[in-house]
Amino acid sequence: MKYGGAALLLFVSATAWAQLDRLGETLGQLGKKVPVTEIRLRTDPEDSKLRPLETLVVQVRAYGKPEQDLVRLQRTGARVRVREQNGGWLSKTFVFQGKDDEKFHEESGRSIINILRQQSGEFVNKDSFLYTAPEKEGDYTIEADLEGVKAQIKVAVSNKAPSRVKPEKVNFPPEARSRDPYRPLAEHYAPMLAQETWFQPKSDMVARFDFDGDWAGDNNWDRLEQGTSQAYVYYAVMETASHWFLIYNVFHARDYSDKCAVGTCHENDNEGIILTVAKDGSQFGRLQVMETLAHNNVYSVTADERIGNGIHNIDGVIEFHDWSHPVVFIESGGHGIYGSKTSHSRYNVEKAEFAEGTGITYVYKGAAERPAHANSRLVGYELLPILDHWWAKAKEGAWTEKTFDSYFQYSPLGGRPGIPFPIAGSFYGRKEASNKAKPFWGWHDTQTQKRGVLATGQWGLDPAYGVSRNLRFPAQPAFSLDYVYNPYLGIGQAQPLPEAGPLSTLQSQPAPATPAGPGSVEIELRVDGIVELWVAWDTVSAHTISGQDAGQVKATFSRPLPPVTLRSATIKKLDGRGDVKIHQMPSPANEHTAIIRIEDPNGGADNYRFQLTWSE
């Protein structure tokens, strides 16, 4: 290939660059690879003094001697740690963002890769980490090891060091008490967010659109630091005859990267979650499916083994926090959302830690708390109704502030109900790239859109139809596509939730007449597949997850299961070939209901008899 005098412009995707890098590494290994003889740790700012819980960048530079002179090597993969226990936290690696004019030595085999990068203006060496100081003052040592060569640097953490954090100028008071009849349902299932953080931690903190005190979308990038870091999540609820659909929108002020190619980074970011909850007679129903959005692709995880693949495959199972709150992983930078048990997740629920680097976990508390640092845990968030905050402003001509843009006419497929007026397709943004972030009614799923199954906006505006196309539901109970309430399509009125059902029978029961102490219930039933038993007060109800419906349940109580926090609870299996275990302990979150899961591994049914014993 020959090049003329005209400039050559290359656009290569991140995936393609990763493949080129791997090719370069392979070629480099086949060629002559210069050994690393020295590494140096450099901080940015160079004055390695900072206040507690503030941050600085640590860069690991590698050097070697191909001949006589020491040269800079393009090497990554350093293992970096803080030597002192509780000495702070380090993010995952990123490309150094400051001034770095020290040239790299061209190693054999990598030259063509570097030429391609230089032609495109892209040159990547992920050699930097963001260090977050601990709350306790002191001197802390950061150690690095690259190809067996070690180095370290000391960081002084002191309240006397100058602060590098710009003060926040916005603070929102507590929200007024909601009168939304669906609010308890949204609170019951409000997800736990495992939010990974990177080299711009505040860009990864969940926020409200008006976090900077106004409704303009084209100043959110620049006003990131002065806006509040209080945590908010937006929600919406729709209802059919058979299901509730809960939509949660997670907003960020920036979509960012350590190598922002044209159009890849942008002002405002809004990804989301849709929960499909079956009505089963209980107050809050049963969560069956969680779908998440990541970069215009939908991912599906389930809590019901009877649900099968449709247009989309099932990507995993739902993990829960505190019994009823599904856990999601949100990536840093681009903020795609995934179930915590999928291959994309970098958060371990059992260990409560991120696979690499730092992250914040958020849980619903009905209060908008601020993360203390880039690795905070269990930060409380508040819920905001989309119907009031966003939808009331979404109709073309209804709102004069620069909040929305890209108005379009919603045109659903499948003969489904539409909207008679144009609506906003995106949030108004101009920094880095224009109008890239979308509210849920502007979302689309690449796969179903290409196949002509769901139109732009249909996955969010018509979630019953969307999930019924994405996945395959069992014939019984019937899955209804007819909305009882969908205000975004102009259908119906809000409905009150059912009175306390099997999970809430205790609320109307008197206090136990017997003194506090040990209690038990012996349960007998026939199981073929997987069954969950809900034990509340002196009742037991069976819920079949897979296989044939469970038959009659016989239960003999020594005394009712009390509506208190138990000291202990155990299962003793007396008959049955499969596993019997406590799936959920009684707690205020599930109205003090013990949920027992029976998994029968073989074909055909078997008789099960076991004893649940508890102590207050």
C-alpha positions as CSV (number, residue, x, y, z in Angstrom):
1,M,0.0,0.0,0.0
2,K,1.3,3.4,-1.0
3,Y,0.4,6.7,0.6
4,G,0.3,10.0,-1.2
5,G,0.7,13.5,0.2
6,A,-2.8,13.7,1.6
7,A,-3.4,13.1,5.2
8,L,-4.6,9.6,6.2
9,L,-7.5,9.5,8.6
10,L,-8.1,6.2,10.4
11,F,-11.0,5.5,12.7
12,V,-10.5,2.2,14.6
13,S,-12.9,0.9,17.3
14,A,-11.8,0.2,20.8
15,T,-12.2,-3.5,20.1
16,A,-10.0,-3.3,17.0
17,W,-7.3,-1.4,18.9
18,A,-7.3,-4.1,21.6
19,Q,-6.8,-6.7,18.8
20,L,-4.0,-4.6,17.3
21,D,-2.4,-4.3,20.7
22,R,-2.5,-8.1,21.2
23,L,-1.0,-8.5,17.7
24,G,1.7,-6.0,18.6
25,E,2.5,-7.9,21.8
26,T,2.7,-11.1,19.9
27,L,5.0,-9.6,17.3
28,G,7.1,-8.0,20.0
29,Q,7.5,-11.3,21.7
30,L,8.6,-12.9,18.5
31,G,11.0,-10.1,17.9
32,K,13.6,-8.7,20.2
33,K,12.0,-7.5,23.4
34,V,13.9,-5.1,25.5
35,P,14.0,-6.2,29.2
36,V,12.6,-3.8,31.8
37,T,15.6,-2.8,34.0
38,E,14.0,0.1,35.9
39,I,10.6,1.5,36.7
40,R,9.7,4.9,38.2
41,L,6.6,6.0,39.9
42,R,5.5,9.5,39.3
43,T,2.5,11.4,40.8
44,D,0.3,14.0,39.2
45,P,0.4,16.6,40.8
46,E,4.1,15.9,41.4
47,D,3.7,17.2,45.0
48,S,2.6,13.9,46.5
49,K,0.8,15.5,49.5
50,L,-3.0,15.3,49.7
51,R,-5.8,15.6,52.1
52,P,-7.7,12.5,53.5
53,L,-10.2,11.0,50.9
54,E,-8.8,13.1,48.1
55,T,-7.0,11.7,45.0
56,L,-3.9,11.9,42.9
57,V,-2.6,10.0,39.9
58,V,0.2,7.5,40.1
59,Q,2.0,6.7,36.8
60,V,4.3,3.7,36.3
61,R,7.0,4.4,33.8
62,A,9.1,1.5,32.4
63,Y,12.7,1.8,31.2
64,G,15.3,-0.5,29.6
65,K,18.7,-0.6,27.8
66,P,18.5,-1.9,24.3
67,E,22.1,-0.7,23.9
68,Q,24.0,1.7,26.1
69,D,21.3,4.4,26.8
70,L,18.3,4.0,29.1
71,V,15.1,4.4,27.1
72,R,11.4,4.6,27.8
73,L,9.5,1.4,27.1
74,Q,5.8,1.1,26.2
75,R,4.9,-1.5,28.8
76,T,1.7,-2.0,30.8
77,G,0.6,-4.6,33.3
78,A,2.3,-3.3,36.4
79,R,0.9,-4.8,39.7
80,V,0.4,-1.9,42.1
81,R,-0.7,-1.9,45.7
82,V,-0.7,0.2,48.9
83,R,1.6,-1.5,51.3
84,E,-0.1,-0.4,54.5
85,Q,-3.4,-2.0,55.5
86,N,-6.3,0.4,55.2
87,G,-3.9,2.8,53.4
88,G,-6.3,3.9,50.6
89,W,-7.5,2.6,47.3
90,L,-6.3,2.3,43.7
91,S,-8.5,2.4,40.6
92,K,-8.1,0.2,37.6
93,T,-5.5,1.4,35.0
94,F,-6.0,4.2,32.5
95,V,-4.1,6.2,29.9
96,F,-2.2,9.1,31.6
97,Q,-4.2,12.3,31.0
98,G,-1.5,14.8,31.9
99,K,1.5,16.1,30.0
100,D,3.8,13.2,29.0
101,D,6.3,14.2,26.4
102,E,8.8,11.5,27.1
103,K,9.1,9.5,23.8
104,F,8.8,5.7,23.7
105,H,11.5,3.4,22.3
106,E,10.2,1.5,19.2
107,E,10.6,-2.2,20.0
108,S,10.8,-4.8,17.3
109,G,7.4,-6.0,16.2
110,R,5.4,-3.1,17.5
111,S,6.4,-0.5,15.0
112,I,3.5,-1.0,12.6
113,I,1.0,-0.9,15.4
114,N,2.4,2.4,16.7
115,I,2.4,3.8,13.2
116,L,-1.3,3.1,12.9
117,R,-1.9,4.7,16.2
118,Q,0.1,7.8,15.3
119,Q,-1.8,8.1,12.0
120,S,-5.1,8.1,13.9
121,G,-4.0,10.4,16.7
122,E,-4.4,7.5,19.0
123,F,-1.6,6.4,21.3
124,V,-2.4,4.2,24.3
125,N,-0.3,3.1,27.3
126,K,-2.4,2.2,30.3
127,D,0.2,2.9,32.9
128,S,-1.7,5.1,35.4
129,F,-3.8,4.6,38.5
130,L,-5.9,6.9,40.6
131,Y,-5.0,6.7,44.3
132,T,-7.7,7.7,46.9
133,A,-6.2,8.5,50.3
134,P,-7.7,7.0,53.5
135,E,-9.4,9.0,56.1
136,K,-6.6,8.6,58.6
137,E,-3.6,10.9,58.3
138,G,-0.1,9.4,57.8
139,D,2.5,8.4,55.3
140,Y,1.5,5.6,52.9
141,T,3.7,3.6,50.4
142,I,2.5,2.7,46.9
143,E,4.5,-0.2,45.5
144,A,4.7,-1.3,41.9
145,D,6.1,-4.5,40.3
146,L,6.5,-4.8,36.5
147,E,8.2,-7.8,35.0
148,G,9.9,-8.5,38.3
149,V,11.3,-4.9,38.6
150,K,10.0,-3.0,41.7
151,A,9.7,0.6,42.8
152,Q,7.8,2.5,45.4
153,I,6.8,6.1,46.3
154,K,5.5,7.6,49.5
155,V,2.4,9.8,49.7
156,A,1.8,12.1,52.7
157,V,-1.8,12.3,53.8
158,S,-2.5,15.3,56.0
159,N,-5.4,17.7,56.8
160,K,-2.9,20.5,56.4
161,A,-2.3,19.7,52.7
162,P,-4.1,22.1,50.3
163,S,-7.4,20.7,49.0
164,R,-7.7,20.0,45.3
165,V,-11.4,19.4,45.4
166,K,-13.7,22.1,44.3
167,P,-16.6,22.8,46.8
168,E,-20.1,21.8,45.7
169,K,-22.4,24.7,45.4
170,V,-25.7,22.8,45.2
171,N,-27.6,20.9,47.9
172,F,-31.1,19.5,47.6
173,P,-33.4,19.3,50.6
174,P,-35.3,16.1,51.4
175,E,-38.0,15.2,49.0
176,A,-41.6,15.6,49.9
177,R,-43.5,12.4,50.9
178,S,-44.7,10.7,47.7
179,R,-48.4,10.1,47.1
180,D,-47.7,7.7,44.2
181,P,-49.6,4.5,45.0
182,Y,-46.8,2.5,43.2
183,R,-44.0,4.1,45.3
184,P,-43.9,1.2,47.8
185,L,-43.5,-1.2,44.9
186,A,-40.6,0.8,43.5
187,E,-39.0,1.0,46.9
188,H,-39.4,-2.8,47.6
189,Y,-37.5,-3.7,44.4
190,A,-35.2,-0.6,44.2
191,P,-31.9,-2.1,42.9
192,M,-28.5,-2.2,44.6
193,L,-26.1,-0.4,42.3
194,A,-22.5,-1.6,42.2
195,Q,-21.0,1.4,40.5
196,E,-17.4,1.0,39.3
197,T,-15.3,4.2,39.6
198,W,-12.3,5.2,37.5
199,F,-10.1,8.3,37.1
200,Q,-13.0,10.8,37.2
201,P,-14.9,9.4,40.3
202,K,-17.5,12.2,40.3
203,S,-18.4,11.4,36.7
204,D,-19.2,7.9,37.9
205,M,-21.4,9.0,40.8
206,V,-25.1,8.6,40.2
207,A,-26.9,11.9,40.0
208,R,-30.1,13.8,39.1
209,F,-30.3,15.7,35.8
210,D,-30.5,19.1,37.6
211,F,-27.6,18.2,39.9
212,D,-26.0,21.6,39.1
213,G,-29.1,23.5,40.1
214,D,-30.6,24.1,36.6
215,W,-32.4,22.3,33.8
216,A,-29.9,23.1,31.1
217,G,-28.3,20.0,29.6
218,D,-25.5,21.7,27.8
219,N,-23.6,22.8,30.9
220,N,-23.6,19.6,32.8
221,W,-20.1,18.5,31.6
222,D,-18.5,21.8,32.7
223,R,-20.4,22.1,36.0
224,L,-19.6,18.6,37.2
225,E,-17.5,19.7,40.1
226,Q,-19.8,22.4,41.5
227,G,-22.9,20.2,41.2
228,T,-24.0,18.0,44.1
229,S,-22.9,14.4,44.5
230,Q,-26.2,13.5,46.3
231,A,-27.4,10.2,44.9
232,Y,-30.7,9.9,43.0
233,V,-32.3,7.2,40.8
234,Y,-35.3,7.9,38.6
235,Y,-38.3,5.4,38.4
236,A,-41.5,4.7,36.5
237,V,-44.1,2.0,36.9
238,M,-46.6,0.5,34.4
239,E,-49.2,-2.2,35.0
240,T,-51.0,-4.9,33.0
241,A,-53.6,-7.4,34.2
242,S,-50.8,-9.9,35.0
243,H,-47.6,-7.9,35.8
244,W,-46.0,-4.7,37.0
245,F,-43.1,-3.2,35.1
246,L,-40.6,-1.1,37.0
247,I,-38.2,1.1,35.2
248,Y,-35.2,2.6,36.9
249,N,-33.0,5.3,35.1
250,V,-29.5,5.9,36.3
251,F,-28.2,9.3,35.2
252,H,-24.6,10.5,35.1
253,A,-23.3,14.0,34.1
254,R,-20.6,12.6,31.9
255,D,-19.9,9.6,29.7
256,Y,-16.1,9.6,29.6
257,S,-13.1,7.6,28.6
258,D,-9.3,7.8,28.8
259,K,-9.2,7.9,25.0
260,C,-12.2,9.9,23.8
261,A,-12.4,9.3,20.0
262,V,-14.9,11.4,18.0
263,G,-18.4,10.9,19.4
264,T,-17.5,8.3,22.0
265,C,-17.6,10.6,25.0
266,H,-20.5,12.9,25.7
267,E,-22.3,15.2,28.0
268,N,-25.1,13.4,30.1
269,D,-25.5,9.7,30.3
270,N,-28.6,7.7,31.1
271,E,-28.8,3.9,31.2
272,G,-31.4,1.8,32.8
273,I,-33.2,-1.3,34.2
274,I,-36.6,-2.8,33.6
275,L,-38.0,-5.3,36.1
276,T,-40.9,-7.6,35.2
277,V,-42.9,-8.5,38.4
278,A,-45.6,-11.1,38.2
279,K,-48.8,-10.5,40.3
280,D,-49.3,-13.5,42.5
281,G,-51.7,-12.3,45.1
282,S,-49.1,-10.9,47.4
283,Q,-48.6,-7.2,48.0
284,F,-45.4,-6.9,45.9
285,G,-45.7,-9.9,43.6
286,R,-42.7,-11.9,42.4
287,L,-39.8,-10.6,40.4
288,Q,-39.3,-12.8,37.3
289,V,-37.0,-10.8,34.9
290,M,-34.5,-8.0,35.1
291,E,-33.4,-6.5,31.8
292,T,-30.5,-4.0,31.7
293,L,-29.3,-1.5,29.1
294,A,-25.7,-1.1,28.1
295,H,-24.8,0.9,25.0
296,N,-28.0,0.2,23.1
297,N,-28.0,-3.5,23.9
298,V,-30.4,-5.2,26.3
299,Y,-29.2,-8.0,28.6
300,S,-31.6,-10.3,30.5
301,V,-31.3,-12.1,33.8
302,T,-34.1,-14.0,35.5
303,A,-35.3,-15.3,38.9
304,D,-37.7,-17.8,37.3
305,E,-36.3,-20.9,35.7
306,R,-39.5,-21.4,33.7
307,I,-38.6,-18.4,31.5
308,G,-36.7,-19.3,28.3
309,N,-34.7,-17.6,25.5
310,G,-36.6,-15.6,23.0
311,I,-35.1,-13.1,20.6
312,H,-32.6,-12.5,23.4
313,N,-30.8,-15.2,25.4
314,I,-30.8,-15.3,29.1
315,D,-27.5,-13.9,30.4
316,G,-27.6,-15.1,34.0
317,V,-29.6,-15.1,37.2
318,I,-30.6,-12.3,39.5
319,E,-28.6,-11.8,42.7
320,F,-30.3,-9.9,45.6
321,H,-29.3,-7.6,48.3
322,D,-31.3,-7.6,51.5
323,W,-33.7,-10.2,50.0
324,S,-35.7,-8.1,47.5
325,H,-33.3,-5.7,45.8
326,P,-31.7,-7.0,42.6
327,V,-28.0,-6.2,42.2
328,V,-26.5,-4.6,39.1
329,F,-23.0,-3.8,38.1
330,I,-22.5,-0.4,36.4
331,E,-19.3,0.1,34.5
332,S,-17.2,3.2,34.9
333,G,-16.8,5.7,32.1
334,G,-19.6,4.5,29.8
335,H,-22.0,3.3,32.5
336,G,-23.4,0.3,30.8
337,I,-25.5,-1.7,33.3
338,Y,-25.4,-5.5,33.7
339,G,-26.7,-8.1,36.1
340,S,-24.1,-8.8,38.8
341,K,-24.0,-12.5,37.9
342,T,-23.2,-12.0,34.2
343,S,-19.9,-12.3,32.3
344,H,-19.7,-8.5,32.0
345,S,-19.9,-7.9,35.7
346,R,-16.8,-6.9,37.7
347,Y,-18.5,-7.0,41.1
348,N,-18.6,-9.9,43.5
349,V,-21.8,-9.9,45.6
350,E,-20.5,-12.4,48.2
351,K,-17.2,-10.6,48.8
352,A,-18.8,-7.2,48.3
353,E,-15.8,-6.1,46.2
354,F,-14.9,-5.0,42.7
355,A,-12.8,-7.3,40.6
356,E,-10.3,-4.5,39.7
357,G,-10.0,-1.1,41.1
358,T,-12.5,0.9,43.0
359,G,-16.3,1.3,43.1
360,I,-19.3,2.7,45.1
361,T,-22.3,0.6,46.1
362,Y,-25.6,2.4,46.4
363,V,-28.8,1.1,48.1
364,Y,-32.2,2.7,48.5
365,K,-32.6,4.5,51.8
366,G,-35.1,7.2,50.9
367,A,-32.4,9.8,51.4
368,A,-29.9,11.3,48.9
369,E,-26.5,10.6,50.6
370,R,-23.1,11.6,49.2
371,P,-20.3,9.1,48.7
372,A,-17.3,9.9,51.0
373,H,-14.8,8.7,48.4
374,A,-14.4,6.6,45.3
375,N,-14.7,3.3,47.1
376,S,-17.6,4.0,49.5
377,R,-20.1,1.3,50.5
378,L,-23.9,1.3,50.9
379,V,-24.4,4.9,50.1
380,G,-28.1,5.8,50.3
381,Y,-30.1,7.1,47.3
382,E,-33.5,8.7,46.8
383,L,-36.1,7.8,44.2
384,L,-37.5,10.5,41.9
385,P,-40.6,9.9,39.7
386,I,-39.9,10.2,36.0
387,L,-43.6,11.1,35.4
388,D,-43.1,14.4,37.3
389,H,-39.5,15.2,36.7
390,W,-39.0,14.3,33.0
391,W,-42.2,13.2,31.2
392,A,-44.1,16.5,32.0
393,K,-41.3,18.3,30.0
394,A,-41.0,15.8,27.2
395,K,-43.8,16.8,24.8
396,E,-42.5,19.1,22.0
397,G,-43.3,22.7,23.0
398,A,-44.2,21.9,26.6
399,W,-40.8,23.1,28.1
400,T,-38.6,26.0,27.2
401,E,-35.4,25.1,29.1
402,K,-32.6,23.2,27.2
403,T,-33.3,19.9,28.8
404,F,-34.5,17.8,25.8
405,D,-33.8,17.7,22.1
406,S,-34.1,15.4,19.0
407,Y,-37.9,15.3,19.1
408,F,-39.5,12.4,17.2
409,Q,-42.8,10.7,16.5
410,Y,-43.0,7.4,18.4
411,S,-44.0,4.7,15.9
412,P,-44.4,1.3,17.6
413,L,-44.4,-2.0,15.8
414,G,-46.8,-4.9,16.2
415,G,-50.0,-2.8,16.2
416,R,-49.3,-1.5,19.7
417,P,-50.6,1.8,21.1
418,G,-48.8,4.9,20.1
419,I,-48.5,8.6,21.3
420,P,-50.3,11.3,19.3
421,F,-47.6,14.0,19.7
422,P,-43.8,14.3,19.2
423,I,-41.6,13.6,22.2
424,A,-38.0,14.3,23.1
425,G,-35.6,11.6,21.9
426,S,-32.6,12.7,23.9
427,F,-31.3,15.0,26.6
428,Y,-29.9,18.3,25.3
429,G,-26.1,18.0,25.3
430,R,-23.4,19.7,23.2
431,K,-20.1,18.9,24.9
432,E,-17.8,16.2,23.3
433,A,-20.8,14.9,21.3
434,S,-24.4,16.2,20.8
435,N,-27.6,14.6,22.2
436,K,-26.1,11.1,22.9
437,A,-27.9,10.5,26.3
438,K,-31.6,9.4,26.1
439,P,-34.5,9.1,28.6
440,F,-36.1,5.6,28.7
441,W,-38.6,6.5,25.9
442,G,-35.7,7.2,23.6
443,W,-33.8,3.9,24.2
444,H,-33.5,1.2,21.6
445,D,-32.1,-2.3,21.5
446,T,-29.9,-2.9,18.5
447,Q,-30.9,-6.5,18.0
448,T,-34.7,-6.1,18.1
449,Q,-34.5,-2.9,16.1
450,K,-32.5,-4.5,13.3
451,R,-34.9,-7.4,13.2
452,G,-37.9,-5.1,13.0
453,V,-39.4,-6.3,16.3
454,L,-39.2,-3.2,18.5
455,A,-39.1,0.4,17.4
456,T,-37.1,3.1,19.0
457,G,-38.5,3.8,22.4
458,Q,-40.7,0.7,22.5
459,W,-38.7,-1.4,24.9
460,G,-39.2,1.3,27.6
461,L,-42.7,2.7,26.6
462,D,-44.2,-0.7,26.1
463,P,-42.3,-3.0,28.4
464,A,-44.9,-5.8,28.4
465,Y,-44.7,-6.2,24.7
466,G,-40.9,-5.7,24.8
467,V,-40.1,-8.4,27.3
468,S,-42.6,-10.8,25.8
469,R,-40.7,-10.6,22.5
470,N,-37.3,-10.7,24.1
471,L,-38.0,-13.8,26.2
472,R,-40.4,-16.8,26.3
473,F,-42.8,-16.9,29.3
474,P,-44.7,-20.1,30.4
475,A,-48.2,-20.5,29.2
476,Q,-49.5,-20.4,32.8
477,P,-50.2,-18.1,34.4
478,A,-51.2,-16.0,31.3
479,F,-49.0,-13.1,30.4
480,S,-51.2,-10.0,29.7
481,L,-50.2,-7.3,27.1
482,D,-53.2,-5.1,28.1
483,Y,-52.3,-2.2,30.3
484,V,-54.3,-1.3,33.3
485,Y,-52.0,1.7,33.7
486,N,-49.4,3.2,31.4
487,P,-49.4,7.0,31.7
488,Y,-46.8,7.4,29.0
489,L,-49.2,5.8,26.5
490,G,-52.1,7.6,28.0
491,I,-53.7,4.5,29.4
492,G,-55.7,4.1,32.6
493,Q,-55.4,5.4,36.1
494,A,-52.9,4.5,38.9
495,Q,-54.1,1.5,40.9
496,P,-53.6,0.8,44.6
497,L,-51.4,-2.1,45.4
498,P,-53.1,-5.2,46.8
499,E,-53.6,-5.5,50.5
500,A,-51.0,-7.5,52.4
501,G,-50.8,-10.9,50.9
502,P,-48.9,-14.1,51.8
503,L,-45.8,-12.0,52.5
504,S,-47.6,-9.6,54.7
505,T,-50.1,-11.7,56.8
506,L,-48.2,-10.8,59.9
507,Q,-49.3,-7.2,59.8
508,S,-52.8,-8.0,60.8
509,Q,-52.0,-10.7,63.3
510,P,-51.9,-10.2,67.1
511,A,-48.7,-10.6,69.0
512,P,-47.8,-14.2,69.9
513,A,-49.6,-15.4,73.0
514,T,-46.8,-17.7,73.9
515,P,-43.6,-16.4,75.4
516,A,-40.5,-15.7,73.2
517,G,-38.4,-18.7,72.7
518,P,-37.8,-21.6,70.3
519,G,-40.4,-22.6,67.8
520,S,-40.8,-25.0,64.9
521,V,-43.0,-26.1,62.0
522,E,-43.0,-29.5,60.4
523,I,-43.9,-29.4,56.7
524,E,-44.8,-32.1,54.2
525,L,-45.4,-31.9,50.5
526,R,-44.7,-33.5,47.1
527,V,-42.1,-31.8,44.8
528,D,-41.2,-32.2,41.2
529,G,-38.7,-29.6,40.2
530,I,-38.1,-26.4,42.3
531,V,-40.6,-25.0,44.8
532,E,-40.4,-22.1,47.2
533,L,-42.4,-22.2,50.4
534,W,-43.4,-18.9,52.2
535,V,-43.8,-19.3,55.9
536,A,-45.5,-16.4,57.6
537,W,-47.1,-16.5,61.1
538,D,-49.0,-19.8,61.0
539,T,-49.5,-20.2,57.3
540,V,-47.4,-21.8,54.5
541,S,-47.9,-21.1,50.8
542,A,-46.2,-23.0,47.9
543,H,-44.9,-21.3,44.8
544,T,-43.7,-23.6,42.0
545,I,-40.6,-22.3,40.2
546,S,-40.2,-25.3,37.8
547,G,-41.8,-28.7,37.2
548,Q,-45.3,-29.8,38.2
549,D,-47.2,-27.6,40.6
550,A,-46.7,-28.6,44.2
551,G,-49.5,-30.5,45.8
552,Q,-51.2,-29.9,49.1
553,V,-48.9,-28.6,51.8
554,K,-49.3,-30.0,55.3
555,A,-47.8,-27.8,58.1
556,T,-47.8,-28.4,61.9
557,F,-46.7,-25.4,64.0
558,S,-45.5,-25.6,67.6
559,R,-46.2,-21.9,67.7
560,P,-46.5,-19.1,65.0
561,L,-43.4,-17.7,63.4
562,P,-43.1,-14.4,65.2
563,P,-42.8,-11.0,63.4
564,V,-39.4,-10.2,64.9
565,T,-35.7,-10.6,63.9
566,L,-34.7,-14.1,64.7
567,R,-31.4,-15.1,66.4
568,S,-31.2,-18.3,64.3
569,A,-33.2,-20.6,62.0
570,T,-32.3,-24.1,60.8
571,I,-33.7,-26.8,58.5
572,K,-33.7,-30.5,59.4
573,K,-34.6,-32.7,56.4
574,L,-36.5,-35.8,57.4
575,D,-37.5,-37.2,53.9
576,G,-36.8,-36.3,50.3
577,R,-33.9,-36.8,47.9
578,G,-33.1,-33.2,47.0
579,D,-31.9,-30.0,48.7
580,V,-34.0,-28.1,51.2
581,K,-32.6,-24.8,52.4
582,I,-33.6,-21.4,53.8
583,H,-33.6,-19.0,50.8
584,Q,-34.5,-15.9,52.7
585,M,-34.5,-15.3,56.4
586,P,-37.4,-13.4,57.9
587,S,-36.8,-9.6,58.0
588,P,-38.7,-6.3,57.8
589,A,-37.9,-6.2,54.0
590,N,-40.0,-9.3,53.4
591,E,-42.5,-8.7,56.1
592,H,-40.9,-11.4,58.4
593,T,-41.4,-14.3,56.0
594,A,-39.1,-17.3,55.9
595,I,-38.7,-18.5,52.3
596,I,-37.6,-22.1,51.9
597,R,-36.4,-23.4,48.6
598,I,-36.7,-27.1,47.7
599,E,-34.8,-28.4,44.6
600,D,-35.6,-31.9,43.5
601,P,-32.9,-33.0,41.0
602,N,-34.5,-36.1,39.4
603,G,-37.4,-36.7,37.1
604,G,-40.7,-37.3,38.7
605,A,-42.0,-36.2,42.1
606,D,-40.8,-37.1,45.5
607,N,-42.2,-36.8,49.0
608,Y,-40.5,-34.2,51.2
609,R,-40.8,-33.8,55.0
610,F,-38.7,-31.4,57.0
611,Q,-38.7,-29.3,60.1
612,L,-37.9,-25.6,60.3
613,T,-36.8,-24.5,63.8
614,W,-36.1,-21.0,65.0
615,S,-35.0,-19.1,68.0
616,E,-35.8,-15.5,68.9
